[in-house]
């Protein structure tokens, strides 16, 4: 009887050791990122010499992110001067007055592109500065507010649900057409 118990005990120890070795030797699997998104939430900025003007702002919903598009017009087919970052408080251009935004995080968007032409005529003027677009029902966006257009720069504040990953990129326009370059900002629905 003792021999059977000893053999069972030895077998149990051996199996437990083998299973433990396999489990410990297996590499830890990190959770896959949501929709494969690896953008992060740090500032995205690019400097270039641009002569574009803001002509329109629009938004769209996608399966993994909400998208903001700023249409630009002017002399170039490309655009590349922007600074997009989370800020503690979004403020108006020139005055520095805080602009409250809905959501738990404020994404500030600054473009080196005015919303007026060389003669001072508006190329884009939102009907409502605190609600530039209707983003009700969006997964991530809560509000888009106008910060102003001053000394060749345009500023907008995007209120988002929380500090989430985002990406910024530009799309070229079509030469000799009304289709100018675009600035695109995607904010993920979650990490």
N, C-alpha and C positions, 0 to 999 in steps of 0.2 A: 504494500500500500504506500509506503514511504517512497519507494522508487517511482511509482506513478505520479505522486504529488510533486516530487523533485523534478521529474521530467516535464510535467505540466507547467510548473513554476518557471523552469529554464526556458521553455518554449514561449511562454507569455512574455518574459523579459526580452527574449530575442526578437519577437514580433513587435513589441512596443518600441524597442530600440530602432528597429529597421524602419518602422512607420515614422518615428520622430526624425530620423535622419533624412528621410524623403521629404517630409514637410519643411524642415529647416533648410534643406538644400535647394528647394524650389524658390526661384526669384519672386520677390514680392511684386504683385501686379498693381500698378497705380490705376486708380479709377480713370476711365477714358474721359477726356474733356467733353463737355456738352457740345454736340454737333461738330466735334473736332476743332472747336474754336480755341485758339491759343493767343489771342490778341493782347490780353493784359489791360490794365487800367492806368498806365502811366501816360504822361503828356505825349502827344504826337504833334510835331511841328516841322515845317519846311520853309525855307526862305528862298525866294526867287524874285526876279524883276518882272512884275506883272502890270498890265494896263487894262485889266478886265474890270467890269462893273457887275454888281449883283442885279439880276433881272427877274429872278423868281426863286421861291423856296417851296419845296414839296416834301411829302413824307409817304412812306409805304410800309406795309407789314409783310414780313417774311416768316418762314417756319421757325427759324432760329434767332432772328434779330429784327429790330425795327430800324428803318433806314430814313435818313434825312438827306435830301439832295438840294444843293444850292446851284442854280443855273447862273452862268456867267456869260457876259457878252462883251465885245470890245474888239481889239485888234488882233489878239492871239487866238490860236487854236488849242493852246495848252495853258494850264494854270498851276501854280505851285507855291503860293505864299499863304500859309495858314498856321494857326496855333490853336490846338484843341486840347483842353485839359479840365480835370475836375478842380473846382475852386470851392473854398469854404462858403463864400457869399458872392453871388453874381451881382455886378454893378453896371450902371448906365455909363456910356461913353461920356466924356467931358465932365459931367457932374459928379461922378463917383457915388451917386445915390444907390443904395441896395435895391435890388429888384427881387422880391420874393418869388420863388418858383415852387410849384408843387413837386412832390417827390422827396426822397431822402438824400439825393445827390444833385449837385449843380454842375453841368458840363458847359464850360464857356467856349464859344467858338469865335475866333477872331480871324478875319480874312483881310488881306491887303487888296481890297476891292471895295470901292465906295458904292453906295446905292444911288448915285447921281452921276450925270455925265459932266463933261468939261465946262458946260454952261451953267451947271448947278441944277439942272432939271432932274427930277427923280426918275430913276430907272426901275426902282422897286420901292414901294411904300406900303407897309402892311396896314390894312384897315383897322386893326386893333393891335397895338404894340404889346399888350400882355398875352394875347392869344393869336400869334401869327398864323398858326395852323390849328385845325381841329384834330387833336390826337386822342380824343376820347375813345376808349376801347382798345388802345394799343397795349401790348404786353409790357413794354419797358418805358416808353415815352409818357410823360405826364403833362408837359407844357412846353411850348416854345415862345420865348419872349424876345422882343427886340431891344437891344442895348443901345442902338444908334449907329449912325454912320458919320464919322468925324475924321477930318484930315486924311482922307484916303483909305480909311479902315472901316470895316463893318463888324459889329459885335452882336452876337445873339446868345441867349442862355437857354439851354435845354434841360428842363427838369426831368430827371429819370427816377425810376422806382428805387434804385439803390446804386451804389458805386459798382458798376458792372464793366466787364471787358468791352472795349470799343476799338474800332479801326477807322482809319481815315485814308482815303485815296482819291485820286483825280482821274477823270476821264477826259480824253481829248475831244475837242469839237471837230466839226467838219468844215474844211476851208471853203470859202466863198458861199456860205450858207447862213441861215439863222440859228444853226445849232452850234452854240458855243461850248466851251469846256464846262465841266461840272465838278463840284467838290462833293464827295459822298462820305457820310458818317454812318457807320453801322454800330448799334449798341446791342449786345447779346441779351437774350431773355434771362439768362442765368449763367453762373460760372460752370 
